[in-house]
Amino acid sequence: MAGPGPKNSLTDIAGLLVGQAEDAVARTGVSVILPQMRAVASVDVRGGGPGTRETELLRPEAMVPAIDAICLGGGSVYGLDAASGVVQWLARHGRGLAVHTINVPIVPSAILFDLMNGGDKHWLAGEYGETPYRRLAMAACDAASADAVALGNAGAGYGAMAGKLKGGVGSASWVEDDGLIVAALVAANPVGSVLTPGNKGFWAAPFEQAGEYGNLPAPPPREVPASLPKEARIGGHTCIGVVATNAALDKAALRHVATMAHDGLARSIRPVHTPFDGDTLFSLATANWPDQISGQAEQVGPGGSLLPLLIARVGSIAADCVARAVGRAVWQAEPLGALDTARKVALE
């Protein structure tokens, strides 16, 4: 029967490892998605303040066919240094795109803004010494495993906010009866709110599975436009993440999946994709679903192709997984500094 995977995690997709590392003093962290084999990937970037690296390589017409890892980090522009740590780690392990006699690791990355959470970020004052992101990225690679992803105050979501609440990392998966798997991992740090007016329920409540974020009330029938508190604008912005599938999809198809997956942010955050946010979702495919074609002969789309229907199917599930991942990220978050948690605010 279709439902969440056994780990309800991105790592329910065979061949995907996830590693995370945090700096409790700086209140920041890094998450690395590490395919065991090079994987096809794409991306969709929204909002007015993105921070990314190597996303242009993911355009369908770009020559690079696959990626070696995806890196998500805190730290705003400083956090882009995390990708260099992943590149260094991959190079040490002889991994990357073969170019003549060398391997060139391909590591698209995205960052979120967590600079105002009270941690010790001495490098902001121009003091000597490196940022922690390269070190954290290499530690995350060393820790990469197929275990269920740690949620809440972990990895790139360690110092995240969600509106006025503590944000974090969330993950969710879905397994279809025919073996198709779709999953998401999101570092939730939005300007907007994940809770409905009155702070007693999640916008993502209609998509919840098995009480994974508290079985709180669903949104009211008539939605009240979400405000944008000043303290939320100061504290944090941007959701970054990855959606993945075991289907075999090319970069053009995965671009459409990433576009559809952003609907999950709209289902779980109000408002979303604001001028303050740099919401970025990567998509990747492991292509290890053995029964991708069998059993679908009667589902041929316009023009006789199965591909458009598969894209729509994967993208639709991905959007729900993203909404659930946001809910789980905030529900599992622990207090940090003066930040309240969704569990405390919703249940008090």
CORURZI-V499597 format. One record per residue. N is the residue number from 1. RES is the residue in one letter. PHI is phi in whole degrees, 0 to 359 (none if undefined). NEAR is the number of other C-alpha atoms within 10 Angstrom. Layout:
n=N res=RES phi=PHI near=NEAR
n=N res=RES phi=PHI near=NEAR
//
This chain:
n=1 res=M phi=none near=7
n=2 res=A phi=297 near=12
n=3 res=G phi=170 near=14
n=4 res=P phi=302 near=20
n=5 res=G phi=292 near=19
n=6 res=P phi=301 near=12
n=7 res=K phi=256 near=16
n=8 res=N phi=48 near=22
n=9 res=S phi=210 near=27
n=10 res=L phi=304 near=33
n=11 res=T phi=283 near=27
n=12 res=D phi=292 near=27
n=13 res=I phi=273 near=26
n=14 res=A phi=303 near=17
n=15 res=G phi=96 near=18
n=16 res=L phi=253 near=23
n=17 res=L phi=249 near=23
n=18 res=V phi=230 near=27
n=19 res=G phi=234 near=25
n=20 res=Q phi=223 near=29
n=21 res=A phi=212 near=26
n=22 res=E phi=226 near=27
n=23 res=D phi=240 near=19
n=24 res=A phi=292 near=14
n=25 res=V phi=288 near=10
n=26 res=A phi=279 near=20
n=27 res=R phi=55 near=25
n=28 res=T phi=202 near=31
n=29 res=G phi=188 near=30
n=30 res=V phi=221 near=34
n=31 res=S phi=238 near=33
n=32 res=V phi=236 near=31
n=33 res=I phi=260 near=25
n=34 res=L phi=237 near=26
n=35 res=P phi=295 near=22
n=36 res=Q phi=290 near=13
n=37 res=M phi=237 near=14
n=38 res=R phi=306 near=20
n=39 res=A phi=234 near=21
n=40 res=V phi=289 near=21
n=41 res=A phi=210 near=33
n=42 res=S phi=212 near=30
n=43 res=V phi=199 near=26
n=44 res=D phi=223 near=21
n=45 res=V phi=249 near=21
n=46 res=R phi=234 near=19
n=47 res=G phi=80 near=16
n=48 res=G phi=260 near=14
n=49 res=G phi=222 near=19
n=50 res=P phi=282 near=23
n=51 res=G phi=227 near=22
n=52 res=T phi=219 near=23
n=53 res=R phi=218 near=15
n=54 res=E phi=62 near=12
n=55 res=T phi=287 near=18
n=56 res=E phi=296 near=14
n=57 res=L phi=295 near=20
n=58 res=L phi=271 near=25
n=59 res=R phi=298 near=17
n=60 res=P phi=305 near=17
n=61 res=E phi=275 near=11
n=62 res=A phi=289 near=10
n=63 res=M phi=284 near=9
n=64 res=V phi=290 near=14
n=65 res=P phi=277 near=18
n=66 res=A phi=201 near=22
n=67 res=I phi=245 near=23
n=68 res=D phi=257 near=24
n=69 res=A phi=193 near=28
n=70 res=I phi=235 near=24
n=71 res=C phi=243 near=33
n=72 res=L phi=241 near=30
n=73 res=G phi=215 near=35
n=74 res=G phi=279 near=31
n=75 res=G phi=93 near=26
n=76 res=S phi=54 near=21
n=77 res=V phi=300 near=15
n=78 res=Y phi=295 near=20
n=79 res=G phi=289 near=31
n=80 res=L phi=296 near=24
n=81 res=D phi=294 near=23
n=82 res=A phi=300 near=31
n=83 res=A phi=300 near=29
n=84 res=S phi=296 near=20
n=85 res=G phi=294 near=22
n=86 res=V phi=294 near=31
n=87 res=V phi=301 near=23
n=88 res=Q phi=298 near=16
n=89 res=W phi=297 near=20
n=90 res=L phi=296 near=22
n=91 res=A phi=298 near=15
n=92 res=R phi=298 near=9
n=93 res=H phi=260 near=10
n=94 res=G phi=68 near=14
n=95 res=R phi=251 near=19
n=96 res=G phi=147 near=20
n=97 res=L phi=284 near=17
n=98 res=A phi=287 near=11
n=99 res=V phi=235 near=8
n=100 res=H phi=56 near=7
n=101 res=T phi=256 near=6
n=102 res=I phi=232 near=12
n=103 res=N phi=256 near=15
n=104 res=V phi=245 near=17
n=105 res=P phi=295 near=22
n=106 res=I phi=251 near=23
n=107 res=V phi=227 near=26
n=108 res=P phi=299 near=24
n=109 res=S phi=210 near=27
n=110 res=A phi=212 near=32
n=111 res=I phi=233 near=31
n=112 res=L phi=238 near=34
n=113 res=F phi=264 near=31
n=114 res=D phi=226 near=29
n=115 res=L phi=280 near=22
n=116 res=M phi=249 near=16
n=117 res=N phi=263 near=22
n=118 res=G phi=93 near=15
n=119 res=G phi=287 near=17
n=120 res=D phi=279 near=15
n=121 res=K phi=244 near=18
n=122 res=H phi=300 near=13
n=123 res=W phi=294 near=13
n=124 res=L phi=294 near=10
n=125 res=A phi=271 near=7
n=126 res=G phi=79 near=7
n=127 res=E phi=289 near=9
n=128 res=Y phi=291 near=8
n=129 res=G phi=112 near=8
n=130 res=E phi=282 near=12
n=131 res=T phi=292 near=18
n=132 res=P phi=277 near=21
n=133 res=Y phi=287 near=27
n=134 res=R phi=298 near=23
n=135 res=R phi=298 near=19
n=136 res=L phi=296 near=27
n=137 res=A phi=296 near=33
n=138 res=M phi=292 near=25
n=139 res=A phi=295 near=21
n=140 res=A phi=296 near=28
n=141 res=C phi=297 near=25
n=142 res=D phi=299 near=16
n=143 res=A phi=271 near=14
n=144 res=A phi=300 near=21
n=145 res=S phi=206 near=18
n=146 res=A phi=267 near=18
n=147 res=D phi=293 near=15
n=148 res=A phi=302 near=17
n=149 res=V phi=291 near=26
n=150 res=A phi=294 near=17
n=151 res=L phi=251 near=25
n=152 res=G phi=77 near=28
n=153 res=N phi=282 near=28
n=154 res=A phi=212 near=27
n=155 res=G phi=50 near=31
n=156 res=A phi=298 near=35
n=157 res=G phi=266 near=36
n=158 res=Y phi=303 near=34
n=159 res=G phi=256 near=35
n=160 res=A phi=283 near=40
n=161 res=M phi=244 near=34
n=162 res=A phi=227 near=30
n=163 res=G phi=65 near=29
n=164 res=K phi=261 near=25
n=165 res=L phi=253 near=28
n=166 res=K phi=288 near=31
n=167 res=G phi=269 near=37
n=168 res=G phi=169 near=32
n=169 res=V phi=259 near=34
n=170 res=G phi=226 near=33
n=171 res=S phi=214 near=31
n=172 res=A phi=203 near=33
n=173 res=S phi=222 near=30
n=174 res=W phi=214 near=27
n=175 res=V phi=243 near=21
n=176 res=E phi=277 near=14
n=177 res=D phi=300 near=10
n=178 res=D phi=270 near=15
n=179 res=G phi=98 near=15
n=180 res=L phi=295 near=21
n=181 res=I phi=237 near=26
n=182 res=V phi=228 near=31
n=183 res=A phi=211 near=31
n=184 res=A phi=218 near=32
n=185 res=L phi=227 near=31
n=186 res=V phi=227 near=33
n=187 res=A phi=265 near=38
n=188 res=A phi=267 near=36
n=189 res=N phi=217 near=36
n=190 res=P phi=281 near=36
n=191 res=V phi=291 near=31
n=192 res=G phi=288 near=28
n=193 res=S phi=261 near=26
n=194 res=V phi=269 near=33
n=195 res=L phi=257 near=28
n=196 res=T phi=285 near=24
n=197 res=P phi=308 near=17
n=198 res=G phi=91 near=8
n=199 res=N phi=58 near=15
n=200 res=K phi=244 near=18
n=201 res=G phi=197 near=23
n=202 res=F phi=266 near=31
n=203 res=W phi=301 near=28
n=204 res=A phi=276 near=28
n=205 res=A phi=306 near=24
n=206 res=P phi=296 near=17
n=207 res=F phi=254 near=19
n=208 res=E phi=295 near=21
n=209 res=Q phi=238 near=16
n=210 res=A phi=54 near=9
n=211 res=G phi=64 near=10
n=212 res=E phi=291 near=17
n=213 res=Y phi=221 near=23
n=214 res=G phi=96 near=20
n=215 res=N phi=52 near=14
n=216 res=L phi=282 near=19
n=217 res=P phi=301 near=14
n=218 res=A phi=286 near=17
n=219 res=P phi=301 near=18
n=220 res=P phi=295 near=11
n=221 res=P phi=303 near=6
n=222 res=R phi=254 near=6
n=223 res=E phi=284 near=10
n=224 res=V phi=270 near=11
n=225 res=P phi=305 near=10
n=226 res=A phi=283 near=16
n=227 res=S phi=273 near=12
n=228 res=L phi=232 near=15
n=229 res=P phi=300 near=13
n=230 res=K phi=303 near=11
n=231 res=E phi=295 near=11
n=232 res=A phi=290 near=19
n=233 res=R phi=295 near=16
n=234 res=I phi=287 near=17
n=235 res=G phi=284 near=22
n=236 res=G phi=191 near=30
n=237 res=H phi=201 near=31
n=238 res=T phi=97 near=34
n=239 res=C phi=253 near=35
n=240 res=I phi=231 near=32
n=241 res=G phi=183 near=30
n=242 res=V phi=223 near=27
n=243 res=V phi=247 near=33
n=244 res=A phi=219 near=28
n=245 res=T phi=215 near=31
n=246 res=N phi=270 near=24
n=247 res=A phi=287 near=23
n=248 res=A phi=264 near=19
n=249 res=L phi=231 near=21
n=250 res=D phi=271 near=18
n=251 res=K phi=295 near=22
n=252 res=A phi=295 near=16
n=253 res=A phi=294 near=23
n=254 res=L phi=292 near=29
n=255 res=R phi=299 near=25
n=256 res=H phi=292 near=19
n=257 res=V phi=298 near=32
n=258 res=A phi=298 near=27
n=259 res=T phi=298 near=21
n=260 res=M phi=295 near=20
n=261 res=A phi=296 near=28
n=262 res=H phi=298 near=25
n=263 res=D phi=301 near=18
n=264 res=G phi=295 near=23
n=265 res=L phi=293 near=29
n=266 res=A phi=293 near=18
n=267 res=R phi=281 near=23
n=268 res=S phi=238 near=27
n=269 res=I phi=221 near=27
n=270 res=R phi=227 near=23
n=271 res=P phi=284 near=19
n=272 res=V phi=226 near=27
n=273 res=H phi=56 near=25
n=274 res=T phi=283 near=18
n=275 res=P phi=300 near=14
n=276 res=F phi=277 near=20
n=277 res=D phi=272 near=26
n=278 res=G phi=234 near=26
n=279 res=D phi=306 near=29
n=280 res=T phi=223 near=29
n=281 res=L phi=238 near=27
n=282 res=F phi=272 near=28
n=283 res=S phi=228 near=30
n=284 res=L phi=214 near=29
n=285 res=A phi=228 near=27
n=286 res=T phi=271 near=22
n=287 res=A phi=59 near=17
n=288 res=N phi=241 near=15
n=289 res=W phi=275 near=18
n=290 res=P phi=290 near=13
n=291 res=D phi=248 near=12
n=292 res=Q phi=299 near=17
n=293 res=I phi=263 near=12
n=294 res=S phi=299 near=8
n=295 res=G phi=83 near=9
n=296 res=Q phi=245 near=13
n=297 res=A phi=301 near=11
n=298 res=E phi=272 near=7
n=299 res=Q phi=248 near=12
n=300 res=V phi=294 near=14
n=301 res=G phi=274 near=13
n=302 res=P phi=304 near=10
n=303 res=G phi=82 near=7
n=304 res=G phi=82 near=10
n=305 res=S phi=255 near=12
n=306 res=L phi=280 near=17
n=307 res=L phi=299 near=16
n=308 res=P phi=301 near=15
n=309 res=L phi=293 near=15
n=310 res=L phi=294 near=23
n=311 res=I phi=301 near=19
n=312 res=A phi=298 near=15
n=313 res=R phi=294 near=14
n=314 res=V phi=295 near=27
n=315 res=G phi=297 near=29
n=316 res=S phi=295 near=17
n=317 res=I phi=294 near=24
n=318 res=A phi=300 near=32
n=319 res=A phi=298 near=27
n=320 res=D phi=296 near=28
n=321 res=C phi=295 near=32
n=322 res=V phi=296 near=33
n=323 res=A phi=301 near=32
n=324 res=R phi=293 near=30
n=325 res=A phi=296 near=36
n=326 res=V phi=297 near=37
n=327 res=G phi=301 near=33
n=328 res=R phi=292 near=27
n=329 res=A phi=301 near=31
n=330 res=V phi=280 near=32
n=331 res=W phi=294 near=26
n=332 res=Q phi=274 near=22
n=333 res=A phi=294 near=26
n=334 res=E phi=253 near=22
n=335 res=P phi=303 near=16
n=336 res=L phi=215 near=21
n=337 res=G phi=61 near=12
n=338 res=A phi=270 near=11
n=339 res=L phi=281 near=16
n=340 res=D phi=282 near=17
n=341 res=T phi=255 near=21
n=342 res=A phi=299 near=30
n=343 res=R phi=300 near=19
n=344 res=K phi=292 near=12
n=345 res=V phi=292 near=14
n=346 res=A phi=285 near=18
n=347 res=L phi=259 near=11
n=348 res=E phi=285 near=8
//
